[in-house]
């Protein structure tokens, strides 16, 4: 699955958040709904423009984004 085929970022669309190409459905919305317990079928019923590939692309995009994050841990003093 190449998420790049389905996800795009455009400054003028949804404030530049990643969206499913040709829609205003954000990756964030898809992930939030899945996290709330929605099924793939629930998402498709609520957002008829979505396809299963779109949902998987959103998940792949999120995984790729997290893979490039860097974390800086600071020592905590009490």
C-alpha positions as CSV (number, residue, x, y, z in Angstrom):
1,X,0.0,0.0,0.0
2,X,1.4,3.3,-1.0
3,X,-0.3,5.9,1.0
4,X,1.0,8.6,-1.4
5,X,-1.6,7.4,-3.9
6,X,-4.5,8.3,-1.6
7,X,-3.3,11.1,0.8
8,X,-2.4,14.6,0.0
9,X,-1.5,17.8,1.8
10,X,-2.6,21.1,0.3
11,X,-2.3,24.5,2.1
12,X,-5.8,25.6,1.0
13,X,-7.6,22.4,2.0
14,X,-8.4,21.8,5.7
15,X,-5.6,24.1,6.8
16,X,-3.0,21.9,5.1
17,X,-3.8,18.8,7.1
18,X,-3.4,15.4,5.3
19,X,-6.7,14.5,3.5
20,X,-7.9,11.7,1.3
21,X,-7.2,13.0,-2.3
22,X,-10.2,14.8,-3.8
23,X,-12.0,15.1,-0.5
24,X,-12.0,17.2,2.7
25,X,-11.9,14.0,4.8
26,X,-8.8,14.2,7.0
27,X,-6.5,11.4,8.1
28,X,-7.1,12.7,11.6
29,X,-10.8,12.2,11.3
30,X,-10.4,8.6,10.1
31,X,-8.0,7.7,12.9
32,X,-10.2,9.4,15.5
33,X,-13.2,7.4,14.4
34,X,-11.3,4.2,14.3
35,X,-10.0,5.0,17.8
36,X,-13.5,5.6,19.0
37,X,-14.4,2.0,17.9
38,X,-15.9,2.7,14.5
39,X,-15.6,-0.1,12.0
40,X,-14.5,0.2,8.4
41,X,-18.1,-0.3,7.5
42,X,-19.2,2.5,9.9
43,X,-16.8,4.9,8.2
44,X,-17.9,4.0,4.7
45,X,-21.6,4.4,5.7
46,X,-20.9,7.8,7.2
47,X,-18.6,9.0,4.5
48,X,-19.7,7.4,1.2
49,X,-16.7,8.8,-0.7
50,X,-14.4,6.6,1.4
51,X,-13.2,3.2,0.2
52,X,-11.3,0.6,2.2
53,X,-8.1,1.6,0.5
54,X,-8.5,5.1,1.8
55,X,-8.8,3.9,5.4
56,X,-5.7,1.7,5.1
57,X,-3.8,4.6,3.4
58,X,-4.7,6.9,6.4
59,X,-3.3,4.3,8.8
60,X,-0.2,3.9,6.7
61,X,0.3,7.6,6.5
62,X,0.1,7.9,10.3
63,X,2.6,5.0,10.8
64,X,5.0,6.6,8.3
65,X,4.7,10.0,10.1
66,X,5.4,8.4,13.5
67,X,8.4,6.6,12.1
68,X,10.1,9.8,11.3
69,X,9.4,11.5,14.6
70,X,12.3,12.2,16.9
71,X,11.9,12.3,20.7
72,X,13.9,14.3,23.1
73,X,13.7,13.2,26.7
74,X,14.8,15.7,29.3
75,X,15.9,14.7,32.8
76,X,13.2,15.5,35.3
77,X,14.2,16.9,38.6
78,X,11.9,16.7,41.6
